[in-house]
Amino acid sequence: MKKNMGGADRIIRTLVAVVLGVLILTGRVHGALAVIFGLIAAIFLVTSAMGFCPAYIPMKISTCKSGAPANK
C-alpha cells in the first residue's frame, strides 16, 4: 500500500472531518445526515492518518509530491 496523499490533501481531509464532527456534536445535524457525516468524518480521518486513499487508485490520482501513480 503505497501512499498517494500529499500533505495538503491530508490536512484538508482532517479539517473537514473536524468540521463534520463539530456539526454532529453541537446538534446542528441529526438523524441520518449525522450518521452519514460521521461515516465520512471517520473515513477522512483514517485515510489522512494512513496517507492512502483507495478511491484514488481507479483514477490513478496521487497528491504526493513525488507524483507517482498509486498502483505502481
N, CA, C and O atoms as a Tripos MOL2 file, in Angstrom:
@<TRIPOS>MOLECULE
protein
  288   287    72     0     0
PROTEIN
NO_CHARGES

@<TRIPOS>ATOM
      1 N           0.8540   -1.1700    0.0000 N.3       1 MET1
      2 CA          0.0000    0.0000    0.0000 C.3       1 MET1
      3 C           0.8990    1.2310    0.0000 C.2       1 MET1
      4 O           1.4520    1.6170    1.0300 O.2       1 MET1
      5 N           1.0290    1.8290   -1.1560 N.am      2 LYS2
      6 CA          1.8820    2.9910   -1.3240 C.3       2 LYS2
      7 C           1.0780    4.2560   -1.0400 C.2       2 LYS2
      8 O          -0.0760    4.3670   -1.4540 O.2       2 LYS2
      9 N           1.6810    5.2020   -0.3410 N.am      3 LYS3
     10 CA          0.9950    6.4540   -0.0310 C.3       3 LYS3
     11 C           0.6590    7.1930   -1.3170 C.2       3 LYS3
     12 O           1.4650    7.2610   -2.2440 O.2       3 LYS3
     13 N          -0.5630    7.7510   -1.3530 N.am      4 ASN4
     14 CA         -0.9720    8.5070   -2.5360 C.3       4 ASN4
     15 C          -1.6120    9.8450   -2.1660 C.2       4 ASN4
     16 O          -2.2730   10.4810   -2.9870 O.2       4 ASN4
     17 N          -1.4020   10.2610   -0.9060 N.am      5 MET5
     18 CA         -1.9590   11.5360   -0.4580 C.3       5 MET5
     19 C          -0.8340   12.4420    0.0250 C.2       5 MET5
     20 O           0.0090   12.0370    0.8260 O.2       5 MET5
     21 N          -0.8350   13.6610   -0.4700 N.am      6 GLY6
     22 CA          0.1480   14.6350   -0.0460 C.3       6 GLY6
     23 C          -0.2790   15.3320    1.2400 C.2       6 GLY6
     24 O          -1.3710   15.0990    1.7570 O.2       6 GLY6
     25 N           0.5890   16.1790    1.7380 N.am      7 GLY7
     26 CA          0.3460   16.8670    2.9910 C.3       7 GLY7
     27 C          -0.8890   17.7550    2.9710 C.2       7 GLY7
     28 O          -1.6860   17.7320    3.9090 O.2       7 GLY7
     29 N          -1.0540   18.5320    1.9160 N.am      8 ALA8
     30 CA         -2.2130   19.4340    1.8320 C.3       8 ALA8
     31 C          -3.5140   18.6370    1.7990 C.2       8 ALA8
     32 O          -4.4900   19.0150    2.4460 O.2       8 ALA8
     33 N          -3.5310   17.5640    1.0670 N.am      9 ASP9
     34 CA         -4.7120   16.7000    0.9770 C.3       9 ASP9
     35 C          -5.0740   16.1440    2.3520 C.2       9 ASP9
     36 O          -6.2440   16.1190    2.7350 O.2       9 ASP9
     37 N          -4.0650   15.7040    3.0830 N.am     10 ARG10
     38 CA         -4.2940   15.1400    4.4120 C.3      10 ARG10
     39 C          -4.8070   16.1950    5.3910 C.2      10 ARG10
     40 O          -5.6910   15.9140    6.2000 O.2      10 ARG10
     41 N          -4.2630   17.3920    5.3210 N.am     11 ILE11
     42 CA         -4.7040   18.4720    6.2090 C.3      11 ILE11
     43 C          -6.1410   18.8620    5.9150 C.2      11 ILE11
     44 O          -6.9400   19.0380    6.8350 O.2      11 ILE11
     45 N          -6.4740   18.9970    4.6350 N.am     12 ILE12
     46 CA         -7.8410   19.3740    4.2500 C.3      12 ILE12
     47 C          -8.8350   18.3200    4.7180 C.2      12 ILE12
     48 O          -9.8890   18.6580    5.2570 O.2      12 ILE12
     49 N          -8.5120   17.0490    4.5160 N.am     13 ARG13
     50 CA         -9.4050   15.9660    4.9580 C.3      13 ARG13
     51 C          -9.5980   15.9910    6.4700 C.2      13 ARG13
     52 O         -10.7070   15.7860    6.9630 O.2      13 ARG13
     53 N          -8.5200   16.2420    7.2010 N.am     14 THR14
     54 CA         -8.6180   16.2980    8.6570 C.3      14 THR14
     55 C          -9.4960   17.4710    9.0910 C.2      14 THR14
     56 O         -10.3280   17.3220    9.9870 O.2      14 THR14
     57 N          -9.3210   18.6170    8.4740 N.am     15 LEU15
     58 CA        -10.1440   19.7820    8.8090 C.3      15 LEU15
     59 C         -11.6150   19.5480    8.4900 C.2      15 LEU15
     60 O         -12.4870   19.9350    9.2680 O.2      15 LEU15
     61 N         -11.8970   18.9190    7.3560 N.am     16 VAL16
     62 CA        -13.2810   18.6080    7.0000 C.3      16 VAL16
     63 C         -13.8750   17.6430    8.0220 C.2      16 VAL16
     64 O         -15.0280   17.7970    8.4260 O.2      16 VAL16
     65 N         -13.0930   16.6520    8.4400 N.am     17 ALA17
     66 CA        -13.5690   15.6910    9.4360 C.3      17 ALA17
     67 C         -13.8780   16.3820   10.7630 C.2      17 ALA17
     68 O         -14.8760   16.0670   11.4110 O.2      17 ALA17
     69 N         -13.0310   17.3140   11.1630 N.am     18 VAL18
     70 CA        -13.2610   18.0520   12.4080 C.3      18 VAL18
     71 C         -14.5290   18.8950   12.3060 C.2      18 VAL18
     72 O         -15.3310   18.9230   13.2400 O.2      18 VAL18
     73 N         -14.7150   19.5760   11.1870 N.am     19 VAL19
     74 CA        -15.9190   20.3940   10.9960 C.3      19 VAL19
     75 C         -17.1710   19.5230   11.0450 C.2      19 VAL19
     76 O         -18.1580   19.8870   11.6860 O.2      19 VAL19
     77 N         -17.1340   18.3790   10.3730 N.am     20 LEU20
     78 CA        -18.2820   17.4760   10.4000 C.3      20 LEU20
     79 C         -18.5490   16.9780   11.8160 C.2      20 LEU20
     80 O         -19.7010   16.8880   12.2420 O.2      20 LEU20
     81 N         -17.4870   16.6560   12.5370 N.am     21 GLY21
     82 CA        -17.6350   16.2100   13.9160 C.3      21 GLY21
     83 C         -18.2440   17.2890   14.8020 C.2      21 GLY21
     84 O         -19.0900   16.9960   15.6470 O.2      21 GLY21
     85 N         -17.8250   18.5170   14.6150 N.am     22 VAL22
     86 CA        -18.3840   19.6360   15.3970 C.3      22 VAL22
     87 C         -19.8640   19.8140   15.0850 C.2      22 VAL22
     88 O         -20.6680   20.0440   15.9880 O.2      22 VAL22
     89 N         -20.2220   19.7080   13.8180 N.am     23 LEU23
     90 CA        -21.6310   19.8320   13.4400 C.3      23 LEU23
     91 C         -22.4770   18.7600   14.1210 C.2      23 LEU23
     92 O         -23.5970   19.0240   14.5600 O.2      23 LEU23
     93 N         -21.9360   17.5650   14.2030 N.am     24 ILE24
     94 CA        -22.6690   16.4700   14.8520 C.3      24 ILE24
     95 C         -22.7560   16.7080   16.3550 C.2      24 ILE24
     96 O         -23.8330   16.6010   16.9420 O.2      24 ILE24
     97 N         -21.6330   17.0270   16.9720 N.am     25 LEU25
     98 CA        -21.5900   17.1670   18.4300 C.3      25 LEU25
     99 C         -22.3760   18.3670   18.9470 C.2      25 LEU25
    100 O         -22.8660   18.3460   20.0770 O.2      25 LEU25
    101 N         -22.5010   19.4120   18.1330 N.am     26 THR26
    102 CA        -23.2730   20.5830   18.5590 C.3      26 THR26
    103 C         -24.7530   20.4440   18.2490 C.2      26 THR26
    104 O         -25.5450   21.3080   18.6240 O.2      26 THR26
    105 N         -25.1380   19.3670   17.5660 N.am     27 GLY27
    106 CA        -26.5430   19.1310   17.2690 C.3      27 GLY27
    107 C         -27.0640   19.8810   16.0530 C.2      27 GLY27
    108 O         -28.2740   19.9410   15.8310 O.2      27 GLY27
    109 N         -26.1670   20.4490   15.2700 N.am     28 ARG28
    110 CA        -26.5940   21.1650   14.0500 C.3      28 ARG28
    111 C         -27.1750   20.2050   13.0190 C.2      28 ARG28
    112 O         -28.0670   20.5680   12.2530 O.2      28 ARG28
    113 N         -26.6650   18.9870   13.0060 N.am     29 VAL29
    114 CA        -27.2250   17.9480   12.1350 C.3      29 VAL29
    115 C         -27.6060   16.7610   13.0090 C.2      29 VAL29
    116 O         -26.9750   16.5010   14.0340 O.2      29 VAL29
    117 N         -28.6290   16.0570   12.6000 N.am     30 HIS30
    118 CA        -29.0810   14.9080   13.3750 C.3      30 HIS30
    119 C         -29.7190   13.8910   12.4480 C.2      30 HIS30
    120 O         -29.9400   14.1540   11.2660 O.2      30 HIS30
    121 N         -30.0050   12.7400   12.9970 N.am     31 GLY31
    122 CA        -30.6470   11.6820   12.2140 C.3      31 GLY31
    123 C         -29.6990   11.0550   11.2120 C.2      31 GLY31
    124 O         -28.5080   10.8840   11.4730 O.2      31 GLY31
    125 N         -30.2520   10.7170   10.0650 N.am     32 ALA32
    126 CA        -29.4930   10.0260    9.0280 C.3      32 ALA32
    127 C         -28.3230   10.8660    8.5290 C.2      32 ALA32
    128 O         -27.2530   10.3340    8.2320 O.2      32 ALA32
    129 N         -28.5240   12.1710    8.4370 N.am     33 LEU33
    130 CA        -27.4470   13.0450    7.9700 C.3      33 LEU33
    131 C         -26.2660   13.0230    8.9460 C.2      33 LEU33
    132 O         -25.1120   13.0660    8.5190 O.2      33 LEU33
    133 N         -26.5420   12.9570   10.2350 N.am     34 ALA34
    134 CA        -25.4770   12.8820   11.2310 C.3      34 ALA34
    135 C         -24.6950   11.5780   11.0940 C.2      34 ALA34
    136 O         -23.4740   11.5650   11.2480 O.2      34 ALA34
    137 N         -25.3900   10.4960   10.8080 N.am     35 VAL35
    138 CA        -24.7200    9.2100   10.6100 C.3      35 VAL35
    139 C         -23.8260    9.2700    9.3780 C.2      35 VAL35
    140 O         -22.6820    8.8160    9.4160 O.2      35 VAL35
    141 N         -24.3360    9.8220    8.3020 N.am     36 ILE36
    142 CA        -23.5520    9.9490    7.0670 C.3      36 ILE36
    143 C         -22.3330   10.8280    7.3000 C.2      36 ILE36
    144 O         -21.2250   10.4770    6.8940 O.2      36 ILE36
    145 N         -22.5340   11.9750    7.9550 N.am     37 PHE37
    146 CA        -21.4130   12.8660    8.2580 C.3      37 PHE37
    147 C         -20.3900   12.1630    9.1460 C.2      37 PHE37
    148 O         -19.1850   12.3310    8.9580 O.2      37 PHE37
    149 N         -20.8610   11.3810   10.1050 N.am     38 GLY38
    150 CA        -19.9650   10.6540   10.9870 C.3      38 GLY38
    151 C         -19.1250    9.6370   10.2340 C.2      38 GLY38
    152 O         -17.9300    9.5020   10.4920 O.2      38 GLY38
    153 N         -19.7420    8.9290    9.3100 N.am     39 LEU39
    154 CA        -19.0000    7.9540    8.4950 C.3      39 LEU39
    155 C         -17.9660    8.6470    7.6160 C.2      39 LEU39
    156 O         -16.8280    8.1920    7.5040 O.2      39 LEU39
    157 N         -18.3680    9.7440    6.9990 N.am     40 ILE40
    158 CA        -17.4310   10.4950    6.1560 C.3      40 ILE40
    159 C         -16.2660   11.0040    6.9940 C.2      40 ILE40
    160 O         -15.1130   10.9010    6.5770 O.2      40 ILE40
    161 N         -16.5550   11.5480    8.1670 N.am     41 ALA41
    162 CA        -15.5000   12.0560    9.0460 C.3      41 ALA41
    163 C         -14.5400   10.9400    9.4460 C.2      41 ALA41
    164 O         -13.3250   11.1340    9.4410 O.2      41 ALA41
    165 N         -15.0790    9.7810    9.7880 N.am     42 ALA42
    166 CA        -14.2290    8.6520   10.1820 C.3      42 ALA42
    167 C         -13.3490    8.1930    9.0300 C.2      42 ALA42
    168 O         -12.1600    7.9320    9.2170 O.2      42 ALA42
    169 N         -13.9250    8.0950    7.8490 N.am     43 ILE43
    170 CA        -13.1560    7.6820    6.6710 C.3      43 ILE43
    171 C         -12.0600    8.6980    6.3710 C.2      43 ILE43
    172 O         -10.9240    8.3220    6.0820 O.2      43 ILE43
    173 N         -12.3980    9.9810    6.4390 N.am     44 PHE44
    174 CA        -11.4050   11.0200    6.1870 C.3      44 PHE44
    175 C         -10.2680   10.9640    7.1990 C.2      44 PHE44
    176 O          -9.1060   11.1330    6.8310 O.2      44 PHE44
    177 N         -10.5890   10.7280    8.4740 N.am     45 LEU45
    178 CA         -9.5370   10.6590    9.4920 C.3      45 LEU45
    179 C          -8.6320    9.4530    9.2830 C.2      45 LEU45
    180 O          -7.4130    9.5580    9.4160 O.2      45 LEU45
    181 N          -9.2240    8.3090    8.9560 N.am     46 VAL46
    182 CA         -8.4200    7.1000    8.7440 C.3      46 VAL46
    183 C          -7.5310    7.2490    7.5150 C.2      46 VAL46
    184 O          -6.3430    6.9280    7.5670 O.2      46 VAL46
    185 N          -8.0890    7.7280    6.4200 N.am     47 THR47
    186 CA         -7.2760    7.8740    5.2000 C.3      47 THR47
    187 C          -6.1970    8.9350    5.3930 C.2      47 THR47
    188 O          -5.0980    8.8030    4.8540 O.2      47 THR47
    189 N          -6.4960    9.9780    6.1510 N.am     48 SER48
    190 CA         -5.4800   11.0020    6.4220 C.3      48 SER48
    191 C          -4.3480   10.4330    7.2590 C.2      48 SER48
    192 O          -3.1790   10.7190    7.0010 O.2      48 SER48
    193 N          -4.6810    9.6410    8.2450 N.am     49 ALA49
    194 CA         -3.6630    9.0460    9.1100 C.3      49 ALA49
    195 C          -2.7740    8.0700    8.3380 C.2      49 ALA49
    196 O          -1.5670    8.0030    8.5720 O.2      49 ALA49
    197 N          -3.3730    7.3190    7.4230 N.am     50 MET50
    198 CA         -2.6120    6.3360    6.6470 C.3      50 MET50
    199 C          -1.8760    6.9720    5.4710 C.2      50 MET50
    200 O          -0.8680    6.4380    5.0110 O.2      50 MET50
    201 N          -2.3720    8.1090    4.9820 N.am     51 GLY51
    202 CA         -1.7670    8.7240    3.8040 C.3      51 GLY51
    203 C          -2.1250    7.9960    2.5270 C.2      51 GLY51
    204 O          -1.4440    8.1340    1.5110 O.2      51 GLY51
    205 N          -3.1930    7.2220    2.5800 N.am     52 PHE52
    206 CA         -3.5960    6.3930    1.4340 C.3      52 PHE52
    207 C          -5.0980    6.4660    1.2550 C.2      52 PHE52
    208 O          -5.8510    6.2670    2.2090 O.2      52 PHE52
    209 N          -5.5410    6.7490    0.0370 N.am     53 CYS53
    210 CA         -6.9630    6.7960   -0.2720 C.3      53 CYS53
    211 C          -7.2610    5.7570   -1.3540 C.2      53 CYS53
    212 O          -6.8090    5.9030   -2.4890 O.2      53 CYS53
    213 N          -8.0200    4.7060   -1.0130 N.am     54 PRO54
    214 CA         -8.3340    3.6710   -2.0020 C.3      54 PRO54
    215 C          -9.1240    4.2010   -3.1950 C.2      54 PRO54
    216 O          -9.0310    3.6420   -4.2880 O.2      54 PRO54
    217 N          -9.8900    5.2540   -3.0070 N.am     55 ALA55
    218 CA        -10.6860    5.8030   -4.1050 C.3      55 ALA55
    219 C          -9.8030    6.4370   -5.1810 C.2      55 ALA55
    220 O         -10.2530    6.6190   -6.3120 O.2      55 ALA55
    221 N          -8.5700    6.7710   -4.8550 N.am     56 TYR56
    222 CA         -7.6600    7.3640   -5.8350 C.3      56 TYR56
    223 C          -7.0990    6.3240   -6.8150 C.2      56 TYR56
    224 O          -6.6590    6.6840   -7.9070 O.2      56 TYR56
    225 N          -7.1090    5.0560   -6.4420 N.am     57 ILE57
    226 CA         -6.4810    4.0190   -7.2670 C.3      57 ILE57
    227 C          -7.1130    3.8950   -8.6540 C.2      57 ILE57
    228 O          -6.3790    3.9360   -9.6420 O.2      57 ILE57
    229 N          -8.4420    3.7440   -8.7830 N.am     58 PRO58
    230 CA         -9.0100    3.5890  -10.1310 C.3      58 PRO58
    231 C          -8.7790    4.8040  -11.0330 C.2      58 PRO58
    232 O          -8.7000    4.6790  -12.2550 O.2      58 PRO58
    233 N          -8.6740    5.9770  -10.4110 N.am     59 MET59
    234 CA         -8.4790    7.2020  -11.1940 C.3      59 MET59
    235 C          -7.0040    7.5430  -11.3660 C.2      59 MET59
    236 O          -6.6570    8.5220  -12.0280 O.2      59 MET59
    237 N          -6.1280    6.7160  -10.7560 N.am     60 LYS60
    238 CA         -4.6760    6.9120  -10.8210 C.3      60 LYS60
    239 C          -4.2730    8.3100  -10.3660 C.2      60 LYS60
    240 O          -3.4560    8.9790  -10.9970 O.2      60 LYS60
    241 N          -4.8710    8.7300   -9.2530 N.am     61 ILE61
    242 CA         -4.5750   10.0360   -8.6810 C.3      61 ILE61
    243 C          -3.5560    9.8700   -7.5680 C.2      61 ILE61
    244 O          -3.6220    8.9190   -6.7890 O.2      61 ILE61
    245 N          -2.6230   10.7930   -7.4990 N.am     62 SER62
    246 CA         -1.6820   10.8550   -6.3980 C.3      62 SER62
    247 C          -1.4050   12.3190   -6.1120 C.2      62 SER62
    248 O          -0.9990   13.0660   -7.0020 O.2      62 SER62
    249 N          -1.6240   12.7300   -4.8710 N.am     63 THR63
    250 CA         -1.3550   14.1170   -4.4980 C.3      63 THR63
    251 C          -0.0240   14.2320   -3.7620 C.2      63 THR63
    252 O           0.2860   15.2850   -3.2050 O.2      63 THR63
    253 N           0.7690   13.1530   -3.7570 N.am     64 CYS64
    254 CA          2.0970   13.1930   -3.1630 C.3      64 CYS64
    255 C           2.9880   14.0660   -4.0370 C.2      64 CYS64
    256 O           2.7640   14.1970   -5.2410 O.2      64 CYS64
    257 N           3.9940   14.6550   -3.4210 N.am     65 LYS65
    258 CA          4.9110   15.4870   -4.1780 C.3      65 LYS65
    259 C           5.6830   14.7010   -5.2230 C.2      65 LYS65
    260 O           6.0870   15.2530   -6.2470 O.2      65 LYS65
    261 N           5.8890   13.4130   -4.9710 N.am     66 SER66
    262 CA          6.6310   12.5910   -5.9300 C.3      66 SER66
    263 C           5.8570   12.4380   -7.2350 C.2      66 SER66
    264 O           6.4520   12.2430   -8.2950 O.2      66 SER66
    265 N           4.5270   12.5290   -7.1590 N.am     67 GLY67
    266 CA          3.6910   12.4230   -8.3400 C.3      67 GLY67
    267 C           3.5690   11.0230   -8.8850 C.2      67 GLY67
    268 O           3.0510   10.8270   -9.9850 O.2      67 GLY67
    269 N           4.0370   10.0480   -8.1340 N.am     68 ALA68
    270 CA          4.0000    8.6620   -8.5890 C.3      68 ALA68
    271 C           2.5580    8.1450   -8.5590 C.2      68 ALA68
    272 O           1.8420    8.4020   -7.5920 O.2      68 ALA68
    273 N           2.1240    7.4320   -9.5780 N.am     69 PRO69
    274 CA          0.7870    6.8340   -9.5590 C.3      69 PRO69
    275 C           0.6460    5.8540   -8.4090 C.2      69 PRO69
    276 O           1.6230    5.2460   -7.9730 O.2      69 PRO69
    277 N          -0.5550    5.7100   -7.9320 N.am     70 ALA70
    278 CA         -0.8290    4.9170   -6.7290 C.3      70 ALA70
    279 C          -0.6070    3.4240   -6.9450 C.2      70 ALA70
    280 O          -0.3000    2.7110   -5.9900 O.2      70 ALA70
    281 N          -0.7530    2.9360   -8.1640 N.am     71 ASN71
    282 CA         -0.7090    1.4840   -8.3570 C.3      71 ASN71
    283 C           0.5980    0.9860   -8.9480 C.2      71 ASN71
    284 O           0.6210   -0.1210   -9.4860 O.2      71 ASN71
    285 N           1.6640    1.7240   -8.8810 N.am     72 LYS72
    286 CA          2.9610    1.2520   -9.3810 C.3      72 LYS72
    287 C           3.6110    0.3510   -8.3970 C.2      72 LYS72
    288 O           4.7100   -0.1440   -8.6450 O.2      72 LYS72
@<TRIPOS>BOND
     1     1     2 1
     2     2     3 1
     3     3     4 2
     4     3     5 am
     5     5     6 1
     6     6     7 1
     7     7     8 2
     8     7     9 am
     9     9    10 1
    10    10    11 1
    11    11    12 2
    12    11    13 am
    13    13    14 1
    14    14    15 1
    15    15    16 2
    16    15    17 am
    17    17    18 1
    18    18    19 1
    19    19    20 2
    20    19    21 am
    21    21    22 1
    22    22    23 1
    23    23    24 2
    24    23    25 am
    25    25    26 1
    26    26    27 1
    27    27    28 2
    28    27    29 am
    29    29    30 1
    30    30    31 1
    31    31    32 2
    32    31    33 am
    33    33    34 1
    34    34    35 1
    35    35    36 2
    36    35    37 am
    37    37    38 1
    38    38    39 1
    39    39    40 2
    40    39    41 am
    41    41    42 1
    42    42    43 1
    43    43    44 2
    44    43    45 am
    45    45    46 1
    46    46    47 1
    47    47    48 2
    48    47    49 am
    49    49    50 1
    50    50    51 1
    51    51    52 2
    52    51    53 am
    53    53    54 1
    54    54    55 1
    55    55    56 2
    56    55    57 am
    57    57    58 1
    58    58    59 1
    59    59    60 2
    60    59    61 am
    61    61    62 1
    62    62    63 1
    63    63    64 2
    64    63    65 am
    65    65    66 1
    66    66    67 1
    67    67    68 2
    68    67    69 am
    69    69    70 1
    70    70    71 1
    71    71    72 2
    72    71    73 am
    73    73    74 1
    74    74    75 1
    75    75    76 2
    76    75    77 am
    77    77    78 1
    78    78    79 1
    79    79    80 2
    80    79    81 am
    81    81    82 1
    82    82    83 1
    83    83    84 2
    84    83    85 am
    85    85    86 1
    86    86    87 1
    87    87    88 2
    88    87    89 am
    89    89    90 1
    90    90    91 1
    91    91    92 2
    92    91    93 am
    93    93    94 1
    94    94    95 1
    95    95    96 2
    96    95    97 am
    97    97    98 1
    98    98    99 1
    99    99   100 2
   100    99   101 am
   101   101   102 1
   102   102   103 1
   103   103   104 2
   104   103   105 am
   105   105   106 1
   106   106   107 1
   107   107   108 2
   108   107   109 am
   109   109   110 1
   110   110   111 1
   111   111   112 2
   112   111   113 am
   113   113   114 1
   114   114   115 1
   115   115   116 2
   116   115   117 am
   117   117   118 1
   118   118   119 1
   119   119   120 2
   120   119   121 am
   121   121   122 1
   122   122   123 1
   123   123   124 2
   124   123   125 am
   125   125   126 1
   126   126   127 1
   127   127   128 2
   128   127   129 am
   129   129   130 1
   130   130   131 1
   131   131   132 2
   132   131   133 am
   133   133   134 1
   134   134   135 1
   135   135   136 2
   136   135   137 am
   137   137   138 1
   138   138   139 1
   139   139   140 2
   140   139   141 am
   141   141   142 1
   142   142   143 1
   143   143   144 2
   144   143   145 am
   145   145   146 1
   146   146   147 1
   147   147   148 2
   148   147   149 am
   149   149   150 1
   150   150   151 1
   151   151   152 2
   152   151   153 am
   153   153   154 1
   154   154   155 1
   155   155   156 2
   156   155   157 am
   157   157   158 1
   158   158   159 1
   159   159   160 2
   160   159   161 am
   161   161   162 1
   162   162   163 1
   163   163   164 2
   164   163   165 am
   165   165   166 1
   166   166   167 1
   167   167   168 2
   168   167   169 am
   169   169   170 1
   170   170   171 1
   171   171   172 2
   172   171   173 am
   173   173   174 1
   174   174   175 1
   175   175   176 2
   176   175   177 am
   177   177   178 1
   178   178   179 1
   179   179   180 2
   180   179   181 am
   181   181   182 1
   182   182   183 1
   183   183   184 2
   184   183   185 am
   185   185   186 1
   186   186   187 1
   187   187   188 2
   188   187   189 am
   189   189   190 1
   190   190   191 1
   191   191   192 2
   192   191   193 am
   193   193   194 1
   194   194   195 1
   195   195   196 2
   196   195   197 am
   197   197   198 1
   198   198   199 1
   199   199   200 2
   200   199   201 am
   201   201   202 1
   202   202   203 1
   203   203   204 2
   204   203   205 am
   205   205   206 1
   206   206   207 1
   207   207   208 2
   208   207   209 am
   209   209   210 1
   210   210   211 1
   211   211   212 2
   212   211   213 am
   213   213   214 1
   214   214   215 1
   215   215   216 2
   216   215   217 am
   217   217   218 1
   218   218   219 1
   219   219   220 2
   220   219   221 am
   221   221   222 1
   222   222   223 1
   223   223   224 2
   224   223   225 am
   225   225   226 1
   226   226   227 1
   227   227   228 2
   228   227   229 am
   229   229   230 1
   230   230   231 1
   231   231   232 2
   232   231   233 am
   233   233   234 1
   234   234   235 1
   235   235   236 2
   236   235   237 am
   237   237   238 1
   238   238   239 1
   239   239   240 2
   240   239   241 am
   241   241   242 1
   242   242   243 1
   243   243   244 2
   244   243   245 am
   245   245   246 1
   246   246   247 1
   247   247   248 2
   248   247   249 am
   249   249   250 1
   250   250   251 1
   251   251   252 2
   252   251   253 am
   253   253   254 1
   254   254   255 1
   255   255   256 2
   256   255   257 am
   257   257   258 1
   258   258   259 1
   259   259   260 2
   260   259   261 am
   261   261   262 1
   262   262   263 1
   263   263   264 2
   264   263   265 am
   265   265   266 1
   266   266   267 1
   267   267   268 2
   268   267   269 am
   269   269   270 1
   270   270   271 1
   271   271   272 2
   272   271   273 am
   273   273   274 1
   274   274   275 1
   275   275   276 2
   276   275   277 am
   277   277   278 1
   278   278   279 1
   279   279   280 2
   280   279   281 am
   281   281   282 1
   282   282   283 1
   283   283   284 2
   284   283   285 am
   285   285   286 1
   286   286   287 1
   287   287   288 2
@<TRIPOS>SUBSTRUCTURE
     1 MET1         2 RESIDUE 1 A MET
     2 LYS2         6 RESIDUE 1 A LYS
     3 LYS3        10 RESIDUE 1 A LYS
     4 ASN4        14 RESIDUE 1 A ASN
     5 MET5        18 RESIDUE 1 A MET
     6 GLY6        22 RESIDUE 1 A GLY
     7 GLY7        26 RESIDUE 1 A GLY
     8 ALA8        30 RESIDUE 1 A ALA
     9 ASP9        34 RESIDUE 1 A ASP
    10 ARG10       38 RESIDUE 1 A ARG
    11 ILE11       42 RESIDUE 1 A ILE
    12 ILE12       46 RESIDUE 1 A ILE
    13 ARG13       50 RESIDUE 1 A ARG
    14 THR14       54 RESIDUE 1 A THR
    15 LEU15       58 RESIDUE 1 A LEU
    16 VAL16       62 RESIDUE 1 A VAL
    17 ALA17       66 RESIDUE 1 A ALA
    18 VAL18       70 RESIDUE 1 A VAL
    19 VAL19       74 RESIDUE 1 A VAL
    20 LEU20       78 RESIDUE 1 A LEU
    21 GLY21       82 RESIDUE 1 A GLY
    22 VAL22       86 RESIDUE 1 A VAL
    23 LEU23       90 RESIDUE 1 A LEU
    24 ILE24       94 RESIDUE 1 A ILE
    25 LEU25       98 RESIDUE 1 A LEU
    26 THR26      102 RESIDUE 1 A THR
    27 GLY27      106 RESIDUE 1 A GLY
    28 ARG28      110 RESIDUE 1 A ARG
    29 VAL29      114 RESIDUE 1 A VAL
    30 HIS30      118 RESIDUE 1 A HIS
    31 GLY31      122 RESIDUE 1 A GLY
    32 ALA32      126 RESIDUE 1 A ALA
    33 LEU33      130 RESIDUE 1 A LEU
    34 ALA34      134 RESIDUE 1 A ALA
    35 VAL35      138 RESIDUE 1 A VAL
    36 ILE36      142 RESIDUE 1 A ILE
    37 PHE37      146 RESIDUE 1 A PHE
    38 GLY38      150 RESIDUE 1 A GLY
    39 LEU39      154 RESIDUE 1 A LEU
    40 ILE40      158 RESIDUE 1 A ILE
    41 ALA41      162 RESIDUE 1 A ALA
    42 ALA42      166 RESIDUE 1 A ALA
    43 ILE43      170 RESIDUE 1 A ILE
    44 PHE44      174 RESIDUE 1 A PHE
    45 LEU45      178 RESIDUE 1 A LEU
    46 VAL46      182 RESIDUE 1 A VAL
    47 THR47      186 RESIDUE 1 A THR
    48 SER48      190 RESIDUE 1 A SER
    49 ALA49      194 RESIDUE 1 A ALA
    50 MET50      198 RESIDUE 1 A MET
    51 GLY51      202 RESIDUE 1 A GLY
    52 PHE52      206 RESIDUE 1 A PHE
    53 CYS53      210 RESIDUE 1 A CYS
    54 PRO54      214 RESIDUE 1 A PRO
    55 ALA55      218 RESIDUE 1 A ALA
    56 TYR56      222 RESIDUE 1 A TYR
    57 ILE57      226 RESIDUE 1 A ILE
    58 PRO58      230 RESIDUE 1 A PRO
    59 MET59      234 RESIDUE 1 A MET
    60 LYS60      238 RESIDUE 1 A LYS
    61 ILE61      242 RESIDUE 1 A ILE
    62 SER62      246 RESIDUE 1 A SER
    63 THR63      250 RESIDUE 1 A THR
    64 CYS64      254 RESIDUE 1 A CYS
    65 LYS65      258 RESIDUE 1 A LYS
    66 SER66      262 RESIDUE 1 A SER
    67 GLY67      266 RESIDUE 1 A GLY
    68 ALA68      270 RESIDUE 1 A ALA
    69 PRO69      274 RESIDUE 1 A PRO
    70 ALA70      278 RESIDUE 1 A ALA
    71 ASN71      282 RESIDUE 1 A ASN
    72 LYS72      286 RESIDUE 1 A LYS
